[in-house]
Amino acid sequence: MNLSLRSAVRCSRRSEMELLERFTQGDLEAFEILFQQFQKEVYGWVIRIVRNPGIAEELTVETFWRIYRSHSRFNPALSFGAWARRIATNLALDYLKRVRKEMLFSENWIQETPPDPATQQDMRRQIQQAFNQLPPKLRLAAILALIEERPYEEIAESLGIPIGTVKSRVFRATQLLRAKLKQLGVEP
Amino acid sequence: MNDSCDEQFSKLIRQAIKPVKGQELQRDLWPQMLRKIPDSGISVPWFDWVLAALVVIACLFIPESIFGWLLHL
């Protein structure tokens, strides 16, 4: 790294620290800058879990509202993005607990790619049904690991739990899904 | 259970429940956020509005009171 680039990086880190310090002091302008910087990232994470654009928007705003209210507790030396993601994940988990009995994966869900013709419509519905019956914590881990294929490290960080716990939740979710599908007459 | 069996199972799950792709935020959520923050705009408590209305009414019906109000400024 050359000298000018290094000093530019140092300068940008300093201004980021200043921004975070202003935020911890309750500066609304600093909060707005952080909101503009991270709203897409938070929304992108939440929608993977809740799979509904309207709900994802609501939870994104709620995440930042909680961030704003607890601004004085934030340590500027830590990552704002990771903190925001953890709050967003907890809110999304609360949402999954609330809608436990409802269909999270509805047929109306906008899909970018057309459904695979090889997969039977009925089997797809049964898998969705089995997924919806998973306990929320296992469902969250399974959505992120099995469907969204996010790395275990990222899931663990966003949930604030060890990687081993994420692996065990995904394993338990897989076991339960297999058992439920077997009950439904689907042999994966 | 072996890895290939797990991978096959994950693939089947992904065929039934598609991953979220290309779902970007369509609008700026700041206006919604701002509505949640109570002191972000100019907000005047209701009793201040009542006091202001009382002063205006007093000035209209008792114009002499204007001098009295001016003394308080």
Interface residues (C-beta under 8 A of the other chain):
Chain A: L28 E32 F35 Q36 Q39 K40 Y43 G44 I47 R48 R51 P53 A56 E57 T60 V61 F64 W65 Y68 F105 W109 I110 Q111 E112 T113 P115 D116 A118 T119 M123 R124 I127 Q128 F131 A142 L146 I147 E148 E149 T174 L177 R178 P188
Chain B: D6 Q8 F9 S10 L12 I13 R14 Q15 A16 I17 K18 P19 V20 K21 G22 Q23 E24 L25 Q26 D28 L29 W30 Q32 M33 K36 I37 S40
